[in-house]
């Protein structure tokens, strides 16, 4: 009985899965994606070989180093890792640090 319920759940879940390909043509900053993470607000963050990208399911918002404003921008364009802490703060590891 439990197996049958589990199988029905899996089949029902699989029927609802939809895949959508996204690429640089849609706004992703680079085709090499090093890390993907979803925050508590539902945003999907992509760490790429050329910047950070926030995706809300419809639109991309890209972040890059800004030499004119280094204190408020990424220290490097290559994103090596992403993480979330217990307060849902996004941590970004670049080639030049966090």
VEXSERO-503203 format. One record per atom (N, C-alpha, C, O): x, y, z. Coordinates in steps of 0.1 Angstrom, whole numbers, padded with zeros to 4 digits, always signed. Layout:
<pts>
XYZ;...
</pts>
This chain:
<pts>
+0008-0012+0000;+0000+0000+0000;+0009+0013+0000;+0006+0022-0008;+0019+0013+0009;+0028+0024+0009;+0035+0026-0004;+0037+0037-0009;+0039+0015-0010;+0046+0015-0023;+0037+0021-0033;+0042+0030-0041;+0025+0018-0034;+0015+0023-0044;+0013+0038-0042;+0013+0045-0052;+0012+0043-0030;+0011+0057-0027;+0023+0064-0031;+0023+0075-0037;+0035+0059-0028;+0047+0065-0032;+0049+0066-0047;+0053+0076-0053;+0045+0055-0054;+0045+0055-0069;+0036+0065-0075;+0039+0072-0084;+0024+0066-0069;+0014+0076-0074;+0020+0090-0072;+0018+0099-0080;+0026+0093-0060;+0032+0106-0058;+0043+0109-0067;+0043+0120-0073;+0051+0099-0070;+0062+0102-0079;+0057+0104-0093;+0062+0113-0100;+0048+0097-0098;+0042+0099-0111;+0035+0112-0112;+0036+0119-0122;+0028+0116-0102;+0021+0129-0101;+0031+0140-0101;+0029+0150-0108;+0041+0139-0094;+0052+0149-0093;+0059+0150-0106;+0061+0162-0111;+0062+0139-0113;+0069+0140-0125;+0061+0146-0136;+0066+0152-0146;+0048+0145-0135;+0039+0150-0145;+0039+0166-0145;+0036+0172-0155;+0043+0171-0133;+0042+0186-0132;+0056+0192-0134;+0057+0205-0134;+0066+0185-0136;+0080+0190-0139;+0080+0196-0153;+0078+0189-0162;+0084+0209-0154;+0086+0215-0166;+0101+0220-0167;+0105+0226-0157;+0107+0218-0178;+0121+0223-0180;+0121+0234-0190;+0113+0234-0200;+0129+0244-0187;+0131+0255-0196;+0146+0258-0197;+0153+0260-0187;+0150+0258-0209;+0164+0261-0212;+0166+0276-0211;+0159+0284-0217;+0177+0281-0204;+0180+0295-0204;+0195+0295-0209;+0203+0287-0205;+0198+0306-0216;+0212+0308-0221;+0215+0322-0221;+0208+0331-0216;+0227+0325-0227;+0231+0339-0229;+0221+0347-0237;+0220+0359-0236;+0214+0340-0246;+0205+0347-0255;+0193+0353-0247;+0187+0363-0251;+0190+0346-0235;+0179+0351-0227;+0184+0361-0216;+0176+0367-0209;+0197+0362-0214;+0202+0372-0205;+0213+0366-0195;+0218+0374-0187;+0215+0353-0195;+0226+0348-0186;+0239+0354-0190;+0242+0354-0202;+0247+0359-0181;+0260+0366-0184;+0270+0357-0191;+0279+0363-0197;+0270+0344-0189;+0280+0335-0195;+0275+0321-0196;+0266+0317-0188;+0279+0314-0205;+0275+0300-0207;+0281+0290-0197;+0276+0279-0195;+0292+0294-0190;+0297+0286-0180;+0292+0290-0167;+0294+0301-0162;+0283+0281-0161;+0277+0284-0148;+0284+0275-0138;+0284+0263-0139;+0290+0281-0128;+0298+0274-0118;+0289+0270-0106;+0292+0260-0099;+0279+0277-0103;+0271+0274-0091;+0257+0280-0093;+0255+0291-0098;+0247+0272-0088;+0233+0277-0088;+0227+0275-0074;+0229+0265-0068;+0220+0285-0069;+0214+0284-0056;+0201+0292-0056;+0200+0302-0063;+0191+0287-0048;+0178+0294-0047;+0177+0300-0033;+0179+0292-0023;+0173+0312-0032;+0172+0318-0018;+0158+0317-0013;+0149+0312-0021;+0155+0321-0001;+0142+0320+0005;+0131+0328-0002;+0119+0326+0000;+0135+0338-0010;+0126+0347-0017;+0122+0341-0030;+0114+0346-0037;+0128+0330-0034;+0125+0323-0047;+0134+0327-0058;+0133+0321-0069;+0143+0336-0056;+0153+0340-0066;+0163+0329-0069;+0167+0322-0059;+0166+0326-0081;+0176+0317-0085;+0189+0325-0088;+0188+0334-0097;+0200+0322-0082;+0212+0329-0084;+0222+0320-0091;+0224+0308-0088;+0228+0325-0102;+0238+0318-0110;+0252+0325-0108;+0253+0337-0111;+0261+0317-0104;+0275+0322-0104;+0282+0318-0117;+0283+0306-0119;+0286+0327-0125;+0291+0323-0138;+0306+0327-0139;+0312+0333-0130;+0311+0324-0151;+0325+0328-0154;+0326+0343-0158;+0337+0348-0160;+0315+0350-0158;+0315+0364-0161;+0304+0371-0153;+0296+0379-0159;+0304+0370-0140;+0294+0377-0132;+0284+0369-0125;+0283+0357-0127;+0276+0376-0117;+0266+0370-0109;+0252+0374-0115;+0251+0385-0121;+0243+0364-0115;+0230+0366-0121;+0219+0362-0112;+0219+0352-0106;+0209+0371-0111;+0197+0368-0103;+0185+0366-0113;+0183+0375-0122;+0178+0355-0111;+0167+0352-0121;+0155+0350-0113;+0154+0342-0103;+0144+0356-0117;+0131+0355-0110;+0121+0346-0117;+0109+0346-0113;+0126+0339-0127;+0117+0331-0135;+0113+0338-0148;+0107+0331-0157;+0115+0351-0149;+0111+0358-0161;+0122+0367-0166;+0125+0368-0178;+0129+0374-0156;+0139+0383-0160;+0153+0381-0153;+0153+0375-0142;+0163+0385-0159;+0177+0384-0153;+0181+0397-0148;+0179+0408-0155;+0188+0398-0137;+0195+0409-0132;+0210+0405-0130;+0212+0397-0122;+0219+0411-0138;+0233+0407-0137;+0241+0417-0130;+0239+0429-0130;+0251+0412-0123;+0260+0420-0114;+0274+0417-0119;+0278+0406-0121;+0282+0428-0120;+0296+0427-0125;+0305+0436-0116;+0300+0444-0108;+0318+0434-0117;+0327+0444-0110;+0325+0458-0116;+0323+0459-0128;+0326+0468-0107;+0326+0482-0112;+0338+0489-0106;+0338+0492-0094;+0347+0492-0115;+0360+0498-0110;+0357+0512-0104;+0365+0517-0096;+0346+0519-0108;+0343+0532-0103;+0336+0531-0089;+0336+0541-0082;+0331+0519-0085;+0325+0517-0072;+0328+0504-0067;+0320+0495-0065;+0341+0501-0064;+0346+0488-0059;+0340+0484-0046;+0339+0472-0043;+0336+0493-0037;+0331+0490-0024;+0317+0484-0025;+0313+0476-0016;+0309+0487-0036;+0296+0482-0037;+0294+0473-0049;+0282+0472-0055;+0304+0467-0054;+0303+0458-0065;+0311+0445-0063;+0319+0445-0053;+0311+0436-0072;+0319+0424-0071;+0333+0427-0072;+0337+0435-0080;+0342+0420-0064;+0356+0422-0065;+0362+0416-0078;+0373+0419-0082;+0355+0406-0084;+0360+0399-0096;+0349+0394-0104;+0338+0391-0098;+0350+0392-0117;+0339+0387-0125;+0337+0372-0125;+0326+0368-0128;+0347+0364-0121;+0346+0350-0120;+0340+0346-0106;+0346+0349-0096;+0328+0340-0107;+0322+0336-0094;+0325+0321-0092;+0322+0312-0101;+0332+0318-0081;+0336+0304-0079;+0326+0296-0070;+0324+0284-0071;+0318+0303-0061;+0309+0296-0052;+0299+0306-0047;+0301+0318-0046;+0287+0301-0044;+0276+0308-0037;+0271+0301-0025;+0272+0288-0025;+0266+0308-0015;+0261+0301-0004;+0251+0310+0003;+0251+0323+0001;+0242+0305+0011;+0233+0312+0019;+0235+0309+0034;+0238+0298+0038;+0235+0320+0042;+0236+0317+0057;+0222+0316+0063;+0212+0316+0056;+0221+0314+0076;+0208+0312+0083;+0199+0324+0082;+0187+0322+0084;+0204+0336+0079;+0195+0347+0077;+0192+0350+0063;+0187+0361+0059;+0195+0340+0054;+0192+0341+0039;+0201+0352+0033;+0197+0357+0022;+0212+0355+0038;+0222+0364+0032;+0230+0356+0022;+0234+0345+0024;+0231+0362+0010;+0239+0355-0001;+0254+0358+0001;+0258+0370+0002;+0262+0348+0001;+0276+0349+0001;+0282+0345-0012;+0278+0335-0018;+0291+0353-0017;+0296+0352-0031;+0311+0351-0030;+0318+0360-0025;+0317+0340-0035;+0331+0338-0035;+0336+0340-0049;+0332+0333-0059;+0345+0350-0051;+0351+0353-0064;+0365+0349-0064;+0370+0345-0053;+0372+0351-0075;+0387+0348-0075;+0395+0358-0066;+0406+0355-0063;+0388+0369-0062;+0395+0378-0053;+0389+0379-0039;+0391+0388-0032;+0382+0368-0036;+0376+0367-0022;+0361+0369-0022;+0354+0370-0032;+0355+0371-0010;+0341+0372-0008;+0337+0387-0010;+0325+0390-0009;
</pts>
